[in-house]
Amino acid sequence: MDLATLIFWIIAVILVVAALMVVSLRNIMHSALALVVVFAMAAGIYILLNAEFIAIVQILIYAGAVTILILFALMLTRMSVLQRTNPTNKLWWVAAIICTLLGASILYALMSSPRQIATVGNSAGQLPEGINNVVRIGQLLYSPSMYSYVLPFEIASLVLLVAIIGAIVIGREE
């Protein structure tokens, strides 16, 4: 077992335990904090897959912005009389059966797939030496020599700006 495999298994175990904590903890604030760990461990797996940009986006957007938004929403709307805010469902056993069947079908699909996992690491989809994913995404977004995605990127930012201004206008008190 090499170091990358060991690190993967450590991250995977932490991720699964944190995900179980998200759905099983009775205090919803503790569940939201366990969600931060889930997002961070998912970013760790992306780093192991050499997807640095996706890992950075995972940390910035999910572990940062989305989790902070969830925590603020919980803190602002939380009723002080409710101590246990994450009730358990009486049909948990149905969910356990469905999850077991889904997991078994995923394992069956992996084992019976004609595509072998060992062939994924071939050099057909590798980037040239000295260029990583972030550099390649930057070249695709902003390079003047090849087809650039600058115009669609700017149009998307303009649409988001219009949506933000519309939300401010609608939410403004008169």
Buried (B, 14 or more C-beta within 10 A) or exposed (E): EEEEEEBBEEBBEBBEBBBEBBEEBEEBBEBBBBBBBBBBBBBBBBBBEEBBBBBBEBBEEBBEEBBEEBBEEBEEEEEEEEEEEBEEEEEEEEEEEEEEEEEEEEEEEEEEEEEEEEEEEEEEEEEEEEEEBBBBBEEBEEEEEEEBEEEEEEEEEEEEEEEEEEEEEEEEEE
